[in-house]
Structures are given as structure tokens and as C-alpha cells.
Amino acid sequence: MLRLASLAAALYAFWILMSGYLEPFLLGAGLACALAVTWLARRMEIADPEGHPAHLTPAAFGYWPWLVLEILRSGLAVCRIIVDPRLPVSPTLVRFRPSQKTAVGLATHANSITLTPGTLTVAADHDEFLVHGLTRETARATVASEMDRRVRRFEGGD
């Protein structure tokens, strides 16, 4: 029941954020829509721990700011590579085994790598990731990385 209340609250907050309207009728309509979608999700049995991982919300507030900083740092590093007259690009593929155990953890790790400029998760399964890096250093940095450790902690592994 707590998961359904959390889902309804998240949907309603998202609706308010996206609509920007604070008129009583529209707030009521948004609440009715959020409740209807929550009811449908329950009936379709998709409001499960994987579909709505509410238990990860506190950990997300620690992970997201770190990820944003990593994206900014990597973006600056890629900019430096691009403006360098020698263009020190050395595209590299690396394979490694992620330490995450859950589907949410694996997806978070693979997507975090892809969001970080200079790296791209080409293939991901439960056993290994295949990552493309703009340089050898960026590709190798994804193996046994700080990101792997933080995502493992995010999913509840540490």
C-alpha cells in the first residue's frame, strides 16, 4: 500500500511540475489522473519494486548529484580532447563484469555510463558490459570504477 501511495504522490508531483498550473480545478484533475493511473498500475500488476523502486529514493538523492558532477567533468574532458590540435582520440572497447545484482542496478549503471560524455554502453547483460570509450583512459576508467561502487551502494549492495 505504501508503494501505491508513493507512486500516486510521484505521479502527482510530476504532473504539477510539468503542467505549471496551480488552479484548484486543474490540481484536482491532476490528482484524479494520478490516482487513476495508480489504480490501473495496481490492476495491471506493474507497480512492483522494479517498476516503481520507491525503496531507492533516499539513495538516489546521494547518487544523482554525484552523477551530474561526473557528467560535467567528463563533458569538459571531451571538450578539451576536441579542441586539442592533435585530437588525442583512441577509441577503445572494454568488457567487464559489473558488481550489481538487480535489474535496476544494472540498468542504472549502464545508463550512467552512457550519460557520461566519452563513454557508451554498447551491450549490457547480467554477466558483463561492453563499453566504448573515446580514449583508452576513459574506457579503462569504467572497469572497477567509482561509478560501479556507487551504483552498488545505490541498489543496496553496500
Residue pairs with C-beta under 8 A, 6 or more apart in sequence:
2 54
3 47
3 48
3 49
3 52
3 54
4 38
4 41
4 42
4 47
6 52
6 54
6 57
7 38
7 41
7 47
7 52
7 54
8 34
8 35
8 38
9 34
10 52
10 54
11 33
11 34
11 37
11 38
12 30
12 31
12 34
15 30
15 33
15 34
16 22
16 27
16 30
19 26
19 30
21 27
38 47
41 47
41 51
41 52
49 55
50 102
50 103
50 104
53 104
55 156
56 104
56 154
56 155
56 156
59 153
59 154
59 155
59 156
60 154
62 154
63 108
63 150
63 151
63 154
66 150
67 112
67 115
67 116
70 112
70 116
70 147
71 115
71 116
71 117
74 116
74 117
74 118
74 119
74 138
75 117
77 117
77 118
77 138
78 117
78 118
78 134
81 87
81 88
81 89
81 118
81 134
81 135
88 135
89 134
89 135
90 135
90 136
91 132
91 133
91 134
91 135
92 132
92 133
92 135
92 136
92 139
92 140
93 122
93 130
93 131
93 132
93 133
93 139
94 130
94 131
94 133
94 139
94 140
94 142
94 143
95 128
95 129
95 130
95 131
96 128
96 129
96 131
96 142
96 143
96 144
97 127
97 128
97 129
98 105
98 106
98 109
98 110
98 124
98 128
98 129
98 148
98 151
99 148
99 149
99 152
99 157
100 106
100 108
100 109
100 148
100 151
100 152
100 155
100 157
101 155
101 157
102 155
104 155
105 151
105 152
105 154
105 155
105 157
106 124
106 126
107 124
108 151
108 154
108 155
109 129
109 147
109 148
109 151
110 121
110 124
110 129
111 121
112 147
112 151
113 119
113 120
113 121
113 129
113 131
113 142
113 147
114 120
114 121
116 147
118 133
118 134
118 135
118 138
119 131
119 132
119 133
119 134
119 138
119 139
119 142
120 131
120 132
121 129
121 130
121 131
122 130
122 131
122 132
123 129
123 130
124 130
129 142
131 139
131 142
132 139
133 139
133 140
133 141
133 142
142 148
149 158
152 158
